[in-house]
Amino acid sequence: MPFNTALTRALGIKVPVVQGGMQWVGYAELASAVSNAGGLGILTALTQPTPEDLRKEIRRCRRMTPNPFGVNLTLLPALVPPDYGAYAQVIIDEGIRIVETAGNSPGPVIKKLKAADCIVLHKCTTIRHAASAAKMGVDFLSIDGFECAGHVGEHDLTNFILLSRARQSLGVPFIASGGFADGHGLAAALSLGAEGINMGTRFMCTVEAPIHNNIKEAIVQAQETDTELVLRRWKNTSRLFANKVAKEAVKVERESKEGKFEEIAPFVSGKRGRQVFLNGDKDYGVWTAGQVIGLIHDIPTCDTLVKRIEREAIETMRKTSSLVTGEDAVPRPGGGAALGQNVNNPEAELYGVGKAKL
């Protein structure tokens, strides 16, 4: 086993890659495939209409993989909120010991899960929220950068800053989430202090992801600029795929004089978004996608993807370590030219050694 991080040890996985919970995507087909590949697959609890339906999905996933998998439970504002306590109880009763939580006021659910000895991974978009979750006793923090799909927070903090702040100030191990698609990203996350990575959009674009192939092809063809930030006006910002509906929603949001949510509600319907994954019409409704779509160029199986990430990460870390020379060695740039000779860089003395003499 080439990886030995706090995440692989705690979860019993081979590769420190977590498939994030995704609404209408996190079914047993995908979760079991990721777990079978050596990562951690995650079912999304609220894709199931009732706690009892979640129980059935957990049992179905268990028949599809002998390896560890988890369940995501996201707490979001709703006119008629789900019975989160009942979903959590099913998770506990079914012997699931790894739970990804996210959303508002997760304290009671986290307390319930920790009392049942569950390992809790909690997603946060700021260090302040991460510190609060750490006080609740979560085992891992999933640090969600501004690049991510779905709820990005309201502070626009990218992972380069968030991960380093997490390393500096948090006493809880953390996972990097948002903007990751390959082994180079995994190597970078580990270098910044993370114990692994969380990927959502990248796993949407795999053979086993239970969504229409047209949507996977749309991701492959997309650029990193093909996302939109919607609902910013109401401080509930979500990053969505920049299709016709999302662009129209942004237009209404920006041009509305009254700023009533009712004006934009028809455009951001979750029911229409779910149909996108079933009918394959990328413009039928809104759906989440991260900026990482610009890094996705194929539709592999989960096994192929995870093995590729593992190989790329190992190669990247070995290459990086080879750049470190002995303590007494003096690097000689330009194939042997001494520093300051202006062989390859005529301005070396101005911007290199010579700058100190000015």
N, C-alpha and C positions, 0 to 999 in steps of 0.2 A: 504494500500500500504506500504510494509515493507521498501522500498528504497526511500530515499529522497536526491538525489544528484543534483548537477548543471545540469548534463546530463538528468536525468529523468524529471526535472522541465522544462528545455528548450525545450526538444523534445516531451514532453507529453507521455512518455512511462512508463511502470510499472517496468521493470527490466533493469538495466543499462548495457545492452548487445547490441552491434551493429554488424550486419552482414556486414562484409567488402565487398566492390565491388570486384568481381572476373570475369575476362574475360571468356566468354563462360559458366559461371555458374550463374551470377546475373540476372536471368530472373524473371518474375512475379510470377511463381510458388513458388520459394524460398523466395523472398522478402515478399510476402503477408503472407506466413506461419510464418515467423519470427515475422512480425508485429502483426499478429493475436495471437501469443504466448505471446506478451507483450514486446518484444524487438523492435529494429529498423531494418526493412528489407531495403535492398538497391539494386536498379537496377543498372546494369553496362551499362553506356551510349554507349560505343563503342562496345558492343556485337551487337548493332543494326547498320546495314550498312549505314543508313542515319538518319539525324535528324527527318525526318517524321516517320521513323520506330520507333524511340524512343518515339515519341508522341503516337503512337498506343500502345506501350508497357506500357507506363505510364497509359493510360486509361484502359488497360486490368488489370493492377495491382490494380487500384482503384476499379474496379468491384469485386475484390477478397478479399479486406480488407477495413474496414471502418477506420482503424487505421493509424497513421502517417507512412510514408515510405520516403526514400530518393533516390537520384540518385548519383552514382559515376561518376566523370569525371576526367580521368587520362590523363595528357599531357606528351607524350613520344616522343623522337626523331623518325622521320620517313622521308623517301625520299619524300613521298607525304602525308604530315600531314592532318588529318581530319580537317574539318571546326569546330574548337572548339567553336567559337563564335556562330555558328548556333545551335550547340547542347545546349549550355548554354541558348540561347534564347528560345528554345523549353521547357527547364526545367522551365524557368520563366513563359512563356505563359501558361503552364499547371498547374500553381499554386503550384509547388513543392517548399517547403520552407526549405528543409533540403538537403544539397549537400555535398558529400564527394569529396574533390579534392586531387590530388597527382601529382607528376611529376615535370618537369622542367618549369621554368619561368611561374608560374601560376598567376602572378600579374594581367594582364588584365582580365582574367576570373574571378578571385576573386573580382576585382573591380566591374565588371558587376553584379555579383551575389549579392554583398553587397548593391549595388545601388537599387536592387529589394527587399531588406529586407530579403534575404535568410540567414539561419543559416549555416555557413560554417565550416565543419570539415576537417582540412588539415593534411595529413599524412607526417611525417618527420622521418628521420633516424639519425639525429644529432641535438644537441641543437642549433647549429649555424643556421641551416635551420629553426628550430622551431622559433627562435627569429626573423628571417626575415619574416616568415609568420605572426607572432604576429603583426608586424609593418604594415602588409597589412590589419589588421582588422579582421582576422578569429576569430570565436567564440570559437572553440575548436581545440586543437592540438591532433592529433592521433600519439602518440609516438611509432614508429615502431622499435622494437628491432631486433637484428641480428638473432634471432630464427625464424623470420617470413618467410612466403613463398614469392616467387617472388623477387622483387627488395629490397635487403637488405642494399644497400649503400656500401661504400667502407671502413668503419672504424671499422667494426666488434664489435659494441657496444651492449652488451646485455641489456635486459630490467631492470635488477637489478640496473645497473648503470644509464641508461638513465632516468628511472622514478624518481629516487632520484635527479638527476641533474635537471630534469624538475621541481620538487617540490621546489628545492632550488632557481632556477634562472628565471623561467618564470612567468609572471603575468597573463597568460591566462590558464583557466582550460584545463585539458588534459585527454585523454583516453589512456589506455594501449593496445598495439597491438603487436601480435607476441608471441606465446607460451601459449595461453590460450585456455582451453577446458572444464573447470569445475568450480564449485562454490568455490573450494579452491583457484583457481587462481583469481577469482573475489574478494574474501576477501583479498587476498594478495595485489592486485592492489589498492584496496581502502585504505589499510593500508599504502601503499607507496605514497598516495596522489592523485591517479587517481580518476576520477569521474565515471569510468565505464571501460568496456573492449570491444575490437573489435576482432571478431573471423572470420576467413576465412576458413581454412582447416577443422575445426570442423563442420562448417555448410555444407561443401561439403559432409560430411558423415552423411546425414540425409535422411529420406524417400523422402522429397519433393525436394531435390537437383536434378536438371534436367540433371543428368549425368548417364552413364551406371552403373548398380549395380556392375559390375566387378571391377570398379575403387574404389567404396566404400569399397568393400571387400579387395582390395589391401591395402587401408589405414588402415583398421582394423588389417590386418596381419603384417603391417610394424612396424619397430622399429624406435626409435628416431634417429638412425644412418643412416637411409635409405634416405638421401637427398644428393644432390651434388650441389656445387657452380660452376656455369658455367658463362662464359664471364668475368671473373675477369681480364683477360689480357687486355680487352678493357674498363675497368672501367665501366662496365655495369652489375655488378654481379647480378645473379638471383639464388635463391634457388629452385631447381627442385627435383622432385621425382627421386630417383636413379634407373632408369630403364636402359635397355641396351643402348638406344640412348643417354641418358644423360652421361653415363659412357664413351661411345665412343667419345662424344663431349669433355669431359674433357681430354681424352687421346690425341686427336688431338690438343687441346689448349695447352697442356703442352709440347708436342713433336715437334710442328711446329717450324721450324727454322726461317721462314719469318714472322710468326704472321699475316698473311693476314686473314681478317674476312671471305673472300670467302671460305676458307678451312673449316670453321665450320658452315657456314650458312645453308647448307642442313640439319644439325642435329638439329638446333634450330628453324625450320620452325613453325611458329604459326599455319599455316593451318593443318599441321600434328598433332599438339597438340590438335587442336579442334576436329579432328576425333577420338582421344582417348576417349573423353567423349561420342561419339556417337557409336563407334563400340566395346568399352569395352576391347580393346587390350592395356594393360598398357604399352607395349613396342613399340607401333606404332610410337609415337612421344614424345616430351618432354612436361611435364605439371608440374605446380607449386605445391609444398606442403611444409609445414613448419615442423620444428623438432617436433612440437606438435603431429605428427602422432603417436609417441610413447605413447601418453596418450589416444588415441582413441581406444575403444574396442567394440563399437556397432554402429548400424545404427538406431537411434531412430527417431521419428517424431520431428519436431521443437518444438512443444508444450511440449512433454515429456522432451526434452533436456533443454529448457528454465526453465521449472518448477523445474527440477532437480538442475540446476545451482542455482536457487533462494534458494531452500531448503538447499543445501550444503553450500552456502555462509552464510546464516543466522546461521546455526549450527556451522560453523567454527568461525564466529565472536563471538558467544555466548561462545564457548569453550575457545577462546582466552581471552575474558574479564574475565572469571572465574579464570584465572591464576593470576590475579591481586588481592593481599590481601590488608587488611587495612593498613593505613600508619604506624601504630605502631606494626603491626604483624611481627614476626620474623619467617621466613621459617625454618622448621626443616626437613632436608633431611633424607632419609633412614627410614621413618616411625617413626620419633621421636628422632633419634640419634642427639645429639648436634654436631654442626660444629666443626671439629677438633678431633673427637674421633676415627677416622679411622675405624668406624664400617663397612661401605660398600666400602670404598676406602682407602686402606692402604697408598696411596701416597697423601692423602688429605692435610697433613701439608706441603708437599713440593710444591704442585701446587695450594693450596688454601691459607688459612690464613698464614701458615708457610712460604710461599714464601717471604712475606714482611720482614721476620726476617733474611733472608740470606744476 
